[in-house]
Amino acid sequence: MIMKSRKSGRGFYYYANGDIYDGDWDDNVKSGKGHLTCKRGDSSKGDWFNDDFISGIYTDSKGSRYKNLEHPDNSLLNGVFKKGRLYGWGRIDFLNGGVYEGMFKDGNRSGNGKMNYVMNGENDSRYETAVYTGEWRYNMRHGQGSMTW
């Protein structure tokens, strides 16, 4: 609903760049539950506050799904999205079946985490798996950790 030229309540908004938002509005900002689908192929579905996506599932244009999670031991490390980037405890489900669960900083795997890799074997019908548990920095294995196959 638009009240005095300001969006409020639930509704769709079609941006000039081709993005579409379907969700809740409060005084002209995204606030509450909503789903933003971007023309470039990514989307954010979940909770919004003051025009910022803060919690839910972000799917990138390659099909990988990012989700903020509650930290198992320390609620101060619970995952949250800030300005579209994941911070704290979270998870990525990659399109190829790989899964990362651990810490994020500025949208990157950073800190302690566990990555379950799924890779094509010698022929495309066979898969190999590996697991890395340890430290990450800027989306790369960095520091102490162990790899098992």
N, C-alpha and C positions, 0 to 999 in steps of 0.2 A: 504494500500500500504506500502511496506517496501522499504525504501530508505537508501542505505548504512548501512544495518543491523539495522535500526531504524524505528519504526512504525510511520506512519504519514498518515492523512486522515481518511477515514472510513473503518472499517473492523472487522473481528472476531479474537479473540485470545483464544486459548484453553490452559488453564493452566494444569500443570502436576498433580495437585490435583483434577482435574475434573471440576473446575469452568470454565465458559465461559463468555467472554465479547464481546458484539456486540455494537460497537459505534465508536465515534470519538477519534482520537489519535493526539497528537502534540509532536513531538520530543521525542517519546518513552514513553509518559505518557498519561493516559486517560484524555481527555480534550474536553468539549463540551457535546453533547447528547450521552447517552449510557445506556446499560442495562447489568448488571452483574448478572448472575444466578449462585448461588453457589451449589455445590454438596450436601451440608447438608440441602438444601431446601429453603434457604432464597434468596431474590433478591433485588437489588437496581436499580431503573429505573428513570432517570432524567438527571440532570446536573452534570458534573464532572469538576474539576479544579485541575490541578497539581496532578493527580492520586487519588484525594479524592472526594468522593460523597458528594455534597454540597446541593442539592435541588431536590425534587421529592418525590417518594414513595418508602419506604422500606417495604418489606413484609417478616415477620419472618417465620420460618419453621412451625409454628402453623397456619399460614394464617392470622394473624393480620396485618393490614396495617397502617404504620406510615407515616404521611405527615407533612412537615413543612408548616406553614401558615404565612400570614401577620398579625401582631397584630392589633386589631381594633382601638387602641388608641395611640400607641407609636411605631413608626417604628424601634426604637432601640431594641425592643423586638421581632422583626420578627424572625421566626424560621429558623434554618439552621442546616445542618448535618456537624459535624466535626469528622473526623476519624471514621465515621460510626455511630455516636451517635447524637441524636437530642438534640438541645439546643434552648431555646426561645419558641415562640408560636407554637403549633402544635396540631396534632389530631391523635388518634388511633381509627380505626374501627376494633373491635374485631370480630372474626369469629362467635360468638354466637349472634351478633347483638348489643352488648354494644358499647358505644362510649364515649371516653374521649376527651375533648378539653380544652387546657390550657397550662401552662408553663411546660417546660422540662429543666432538667439539667443533662448532662452526660447520656442521653438516658432514664432517669427516670422521672416519673411524679413528679414535684417538684415546689412548689409555688402555685399560685391560679389556680384552674381548676374546671371543671364540668364533672362528670361521670354519664352517663345514663346506669344503670345496667339492664340487661335482665337475668332473672333466671327462671329455671324450677319451676313450681308450684308443687302441691301435686301429680299430674299425668303429664306425659310428654307432654300431649296435651295442657296444660294450662301454660301460662307464667305470671310471675309477674315482675313488673318493679319498680325501685327505682332510685332516682336522688340524688347525693351528690354534693353540691356546696361548695367549701371552699379550705382550704390549704392542700397541699400534701408535703410529704418528702419521698424520696427513694421509690416511687411507693405505698406509704401507706397514707391513710387519717391521717392527723397530724395537730393539732392546731385548729383554728376556722373553723366551717363549719356547714352545716345543711343537714339533710337527710329527704327526703319525699318519701312516698310510695303511 
